């Protein structure tokens, strides 16, 4: 790889990948197992996490851009950070950690922007 991101940024991207792409499916499964699931299917429990999955989709698009086009990834991460509160207030979600998700996306985009500014 031609451009080095640094260990801190790489670990943040790995954590964000788990947080935004994998955990909403586990949260829905946990809810499915602990609430009487005779009347609702797993897909219906998964539909409760629309904001998290939408931000995960935006993050999935930004993931290759972090390494290929970091400036576009910064814009995409900022878009995801502004999309999260809008979707939370529009659709709602059982997850209450969305403010931390927004702060983390903003910090990730700021860190990626700072690394991008240091390169020639």
N, C-alpha and C positions, 0 to 999 in steps of 0.2 A: 504494500500500500504506500502510495506516494506521500500522503499527508498523515502525520501522526496526531491523534487527538489527545493523547495523554491518558493516564490511568484513571484519574478522577472522572473525567468526562465519559470514558468507556464504561466505568462502573455505573454511572448515572444512567447511561443509555440502556445498559443491561437491566437495571432496576426498573426503569420506565417500561421496558418491554414486558417484564413480568407483571407490573402493576396495571398497565393499560390493555394488554392483549390476553393474558391468561387468567388473572384473578376474577374478573367479572363472571366467568363461567363457573369458577369454584364457588363464588358467593351465591350464584343462582342454584347450584347443586346443594349447597349447605341449607339454603332456604327450603328447597324441595324436600330434603330429608327430614327437616325439623318441623315442618308444617304439614298437616294432613294433606297428602298428595293424592288422595282418592278422587278429588274433584278437579284438580288442576294438573296439567302436564308440566314437564320440565321446560318446554318452550314457552309456556305462559309465565313461569317464574323468570325465565331469561328475558322476557319482554319487559320486566320491571327495570332492567338495567340498560335501557336505551341510551341515556346520556354517556355512560361509561363505554358502551360498545361503539358509539359514534365517534367519541374522542379516540378510542383505540383504532378505529379505521383511519382517522386522519393521521395518527401517530404511525400506523403501518405504512402509509404512503410516504411519510417523512423519514422513515427509518433508512432506506437506501440513500436518500438525499443527504443525510447527515455525513455520509462518507464521500458522495459524489459531488453534490452542490450544497455546501453548508449554508450559503446565504439564503437559498430557497427553503432549506429546512428550518431556519430561524423564523421565516415568515409563516411557514406551516405550523410550527409549534406555538407561535403567538396566536394564530387563528384557532388552534385547538384550545388554548387557554381562555380565549374569549367565548368559544362555543360552549364550553362546559357549564358556566353559570346560566347561559341562556337556555340550554336544554334542561338543566336542573329545575329552573323555575317554570319552564313550559310543561315538561313531562313528569318531573318528579322522579325520585329514586329512593329505595330504602337505604342506600349507602349515604353516610353522613360525612364522609371524608373528602367531599369535593373541594372545599377550600384549600386543603392541603395539596390536592391534585393540581389545582390552578397555580398555587405558589411553586410547586415542583416544576411544572411546565415552563413557567416564567423564568425560574432559575436555570433550567436546562437550556432554554433559548438564549439567555444572557451569557451563560458560560460558553456555548457554542459560538456566539457572536464574538466574545473576547478572544477565543482561540483563533477564530478566523481573522481577527484584526492583527494578530501577532505574526501571521504568516506573510511572506512577501508577495 
